[in-house]
Each structure stands twice: as structure tokens, then as C-alpha cells.
Amino acid sequence: MYYKGSCEDIREYNKNSSFDAFVNNNNINLILLDKALINDSRFVNDFEFKNFLKNNYSTQQYSFKPLKVWNCSNQVLLRRDN
């Protein structure tokens, strides 16, 4: 699940491009990273998404900060202002 600056819900099934383009084109500021997203067929084979996970939640243009949420096993990633 993703949210734009206006708290618009952008779902993973809307992804029809590379991960970096998806983040940039939708101005994504927050990512709820859960097992379903990590294993989603639109993401699991996306080289840019794999790099995002491997490179401490950074894309070519943005970096995201993981936030701990009490009593939640999912990670919330908040885009940092660069």
C-alpha cells in the first residue's frame, strides 16, 4: 500500500512500470512494507524494487526511513526530503 502527499491510496496492483518510475510518477511518500508486497508478482521480479530493499530503502531519487510502529510486524517507510 502506498500513499501520496494527499493521503491518496495507491495500491500495488496499479504498478505497471519499474519501481522507481512508480514511486516518482505517483509521488509516493509512505510505503507499508509487508510480506504481501515483498512477494507480489509485480515487485518480486523488479530489479529496482530488489535494489530498494537491498540499499536501505533508497531509489535513484529518494530515500525512505523505516519507522517502528508499536505492535505491528509490518514496516512503515516514510520518504525523506533530500
N, C-alpha and C positions, 0 to 999 in steps of 0.2 A: 504494500500500500504506500502511496506517495501523497504528499500534499504540496500544493503551490502556495505562494505567499498569501493568497486569498483564502486559504484553507479549502481549496477545491480538491476533491478526492480524485486522484489519478491512479487507476488500477493497473496491475501488471498486464492484464490482457489488452491494454491499449498500446503496449510496446510493439512497434513494427519497424524499428530501426536499431542501430547499435545502442549500447547502454549510454555512452557519453552523449550521443545525439538525443536520446530520450530524456535524459536529465536536463540538458541545455534547452531543448525545444519546449519543454513543459515547465521550465523554471522551477524545478523541484528543490524544495528547501528542507524537507524532512522525509526520511525513509524509515519505515518499520521493517526491520530486517528479521525475518523469521525463517524457519525451516522450509515452509511452503515456497517462499520467494527464492531462496537459495536453490531449491530443487525444481523450480518452474522451468519448463522446457524452453521458454523464451529467453531465459537468463543463463541456464546451466551450460550452454554451449557458446555463450557470448564471451569472446576473448576480453573485451573491455570490462565486463562485469567481473570476470575472474581476476583481472588486474586490480580492479576496485577493491575486492575482498583481500587480495594479497598485499596491496600497497596502503594499508591502514586507511581505507575508505577515502581514497583520493581518485579523482578523474583528471583528465588533461587540464580542466579549467577550475574545478572546485575540490575542496576537501570537506569532509564531514566528520563531526565529532561524535563519538558514541556517548550516549547518556545512560546512566544506570537508572532504571525505573524499579522502584520497590515492588517486590513480589511479582516480577514479570520476567519470564525467561527470554523474551524477545529483546532485541536491541533497537533502540531508537537512535537514529543518526541525524544530527542537526547540521545543516550546511553552515560552514564558517564563512564570514566575509573575508575575502582575500585582498 
